[in-house]
Amino acid sequence: MSAQTPDPEREQSASEILGAALGGAARRAGLDPSESASTQKVVWSAIGGWRGILESVLPSLAFVVLFTISPEPLVLALGVSVGLAALFTIVRLVQKSPPSAAIGGLVAAGAAAGLALWTGRGQDNFVPGLITNAAYGTAILISALIGWSLIGLAVGFLMGEGTGWRADRRKRRAFFWLGIAWAALFFARLAVQLPLYLTEQVTALGTLKLIMGLPLFAPLIAVTWLVVRALYPRTPADDARSAA
């Protein structure tokens, strides 16, 4: 039996679909290199502004504070955490603003709380986050190592280049190292937080999760944006279209 050879058309189609999905998500987050925007504005948009910061920080912070003050009953700390996530979602729905971020946070908070209540262990509230870091880090690392960087696929879609960046050695190298940097961020979180989870240090785990969240995410977004803009410098025609 002869080995089956990869189908280039199928591979290309899969990369285009994935690139479109990643690029669409980046565009909704305000990360579109084809638009004229300052690095500060892009980072602020990516984290969702003050609302995004509150939605990201408050549920976890509330759990950590309440659990530290009184570990029992566990349902109190979990209930307040999920309640805050639900409140943010309701506010977005009432104001008719995009609810995807808040809904995602609510689903994650609900799943984590459900697991912790089921096991009766406060540290299990952080299991979904650990799994997410492992999954994201692995996917981004593997994609970079095999030459199909997820970051490159997203940027290629946003810039209307598709997978053409793979023919440019400079771009391939840049997207490779950006992939390594993002994978390192996710694995660093895992390396620090997993031992705390295994040793049941819930307060330290929750605190470091917050410290290694937006404070590390925002600078890496800025670096990624600056690298991409250097790879795709804007022309006077681009500026004219943006101003029109």
C-alpha positions in Angstrom: 0.0 0.0 0.0 1.5 3.3 -1.1 1.6 6.2 1.3 -0.9 8.9 0.6 0.6 12.2 -0.4 -0.9 15.5 1.0 -3.5 17.2 -1.2 -2.1 20.7 -1.8 -5.6 22.1 -2.6 -7.0 20.7 0.6 -4.0 22.0 2.6 -4.4 25.4 1.0 -8.2 25.5 1.7 -7.6 24.6 5.3 -5.0 27.3 5.8 -7.3 29.9 4.2 -10.2 28.9 6.5 -8.0 29.0 9.5 -6.4 32.3 8.5 -9.9 33.8 7.9 -11.1 32.7 11.3 -8.0 34.0 13.1 -7.9 37.2 11.1 -11.6 37.9 11.7 -11.0 37.5 15.5 -8.1 39.8 15.4 -10.0 42.4 13.4 -12.9 42.3 15.9 -10.4 42.9 18.7 -9.1 46.0 16.8 -5.9 44.4 15.6 -6.0 45.2 11.9 -2.5 46.2 10.5 -4.2 47.6 7.3 -5.8 50.4 9.4 -3.9 53.4 10.6 -3.7 53.4 14.4 -1.2 54.1 17.1 0.3 51.2 19.1 -1.3 52.5 22.3 -4.7 52.6 20.6 -4.3 49.1 19.3 -3.2 47.6 22.6 -6.1 49.4 24.4 -8.5 48.1 21.9 -7.1 44.5 22.1 -7.6 44.4 25.9 -11.1 45.9 25.6 -10.4 49.2 27.3 -11.4 49.8 31.0 -14.4 47.5 30.5 -12.2 44.7 29.2 -9.9 45.1 32.1 -12.7 44.9 34.6 -14.3 41.9 32.9 -10.9 40.1 32.9 -9.8 41.0 36.4 -12.7 41.4 38.8 -14.2 37.9 38.7 -10.9 36.3 39.5 -9.9 39.0 42.0 -13.2 38.5 43.8 -12.6 34.8 44.1 -9.1 35.2 45.4 -10.0 37.8 48.0 -13.1 35.9 49.3 -11.4 32.5 49.3 -8.4 34.0 51.2 -10.7 35.6 53.8 -12.9 32.5 54.2 -12.2 29.3 52.2 -15.5 27.9 53.4 -18.1 27.9 52.1 -16.5 27.6 48.7 -19.8 28.4 47.0 -19.6 32.0 48.2 -16.3 32.9 46.5 -17.4 31.0 43.3 -20.9 32.5 43.4 -19.6 36.1 43.5 -17.0 35.4 40.8 -19.6 33.9 38.4 -22.2 36.6 39.4 -19.8 39.4 38.4 -19.2 37.6 35.0 -22.9 37.4 34.5 -23.4 41.0 35.4 -20.9 42.1 32.8 -22.6 40.0 30.2 -26.1 41.5 31.1 -24.7 45.1 30.9 -23.3 44.4 27.4 -26.6 42.9 26.3 -28.6 45.9 27.6 -26.2 48.4 26.0 -26.3 46.3 22.8 -22.5 46.2 22.7 -20.6 43.2 21.4 -21.1 40.6 24.1 -18.7 37.9 22.9 -15.9 38.7 25.4 -18.2 38.9 28.4 -20.1 35.7 27.3 -16.8 33.9 26.9 -15.8 35.0 30.4 -19.1 33.9 31.8 -18.9 30.5 30.2 -15.3 30.1 31.4 -16.2 31.2 34.9 -19.2 29.0 35.0 -17.3 25.9 33.9 -14.5 26.6 36.3 -16.9 27.1 39.2 -18.8 24.0 38.3 -15.7 21.9 38.4 -14.5 23.4 41.7 -17.9 22.8 43.3 -18.0 19.2 42.0 -14.5 18.4 43.4 -14.8 20.6 46.5 -11.3 22.0 45.8 -10.8 25.7 45.3 -7.7 25.2 43.1 -9.9 23.5 40.5 -11.4 26.8 39.7 -8.2 27.4 37.8 -8.1 24.2 35.8 -9.7 25.6 32.6 -7.1 28.3 32.5 -4.3 25.8 32.8 -5.7 23.8 30.0 -6.2 26.9 27.9 -2.5 27.9 28.4 -1.3 24.4 27.5 -3.5 24.2 24.4 -2.7 27.7 23.1 1.0 27.4 23.7 1.2 24.0 22.0 -0.8 25.0 19.0 1.1 28.2 18.4 4.5 26.5 19.0 3.8 23.6 16.6 2.4 25.9 13.9 5.6 28.1 14.1 7.9 25.0 14.0 6.3 23.6 10.9 6.3 26.9 9.1 2.6 27.6 9.2 2.6 30.2 12.0 -0.9 30.9 13.3 0.1 34.6 13.6 1.3 34.6 10.0 -2.0 33.1 8.8 -4.0 35.7 10.7 -1.9 38.6 9.4 -1.9 37.2 5.9 -5.6 37.2 5.8 -5.8 40.8 7.3 -3.4 42.1 4.7 -5.0 40.4 1.8 -1.9 38.3 1.2 -3.3 34.9 2.1 -0.3 32.5 2.6 1.9 34.5 0.3 4.1 35.5 3.3 5.5 32.0 3.4 7.4 32.8 0.2 9.1 35.8 1.9 12.0 34.6 4.1 11.9 37.8 6.2 8.2 37.4 7.0 8.5 33.7 7.7 11.3 34.4 10.2 9.4 37.2 11.9 6.3 35.1 12.2 8.3 32.2 13.5 9.8 34.2 16.3 6.5 35.9 17.1 5.0 32.4 17.4 7.9 31.4 19.8 7.3 34.5 21.9 3.5 33.9 22.2 4.1 30.2 23.0 6.7 31.1 25.6 4.1 33.4 27.3 1.5 30.6 27.6 4.1 28.0 28.7 5.6 30.5 31.3 2.1 30.9 32.8 1.8 27.1 32.9 5.2 26.6 34.4 4.5 29.0 37.2 0.9 28.2 37.9 0.9 24.4 37.6 3.2 23.8 40.6 1.0 26.1 42.7 -2.1 24.2 41.6 -0.5 20.8 42.5 0.5 22.1 45.9 -3.0 23.6 46.5 -1.7 27.2 47.0 -4.9 28.8 45.9 -4.2 32.4 46.9 -0.8 32.5 45.3 -2.2 30.8 42.2 -5.0 33.3 41.8 -2.7 36.2 42.4 -0.1 35.1 39.8 -2.8 34.4 37.3 -3.8 38.0 37.5 -0.2 39.2 37.4 0.6 37.0 34.4 -2.5 38.0 32.6 -3.0 41.5 31.1 0.4 42.8 32.3 2.2 40.3 30.1 -0.5 40.2 27.3 -0.5 43.9 26.6 3.3 44.3 25.9 3.4 41.3 23.7 0.4 42.7 21.7 2.4 45.9 21.3 5.5 44.0 20.1 3.5 41.9 17.6 1.8 45.0 16.2 5.1 46.9 15.8 6.7 43.9 14.0 3.7 43.4 11.7 3.7 47.1 10.8 7.4 46.9 10.0 6.8 44.0 7.7 3.9 45.8 6.0 4.8 49.5 5.9 1.9 51.8 5.0 2.1 53.7 1.7 0.6 57.2 1.0 -2.2 55.4 -0.9 -3.1 53.4 2.2 -3.3 56.6 4.2 -5.5 58.2 1.6 -7.9 55.3 1.6 -8.1 55.4 5.4 -8.8 59.1 5.4 -11.5 58.8 2.7 
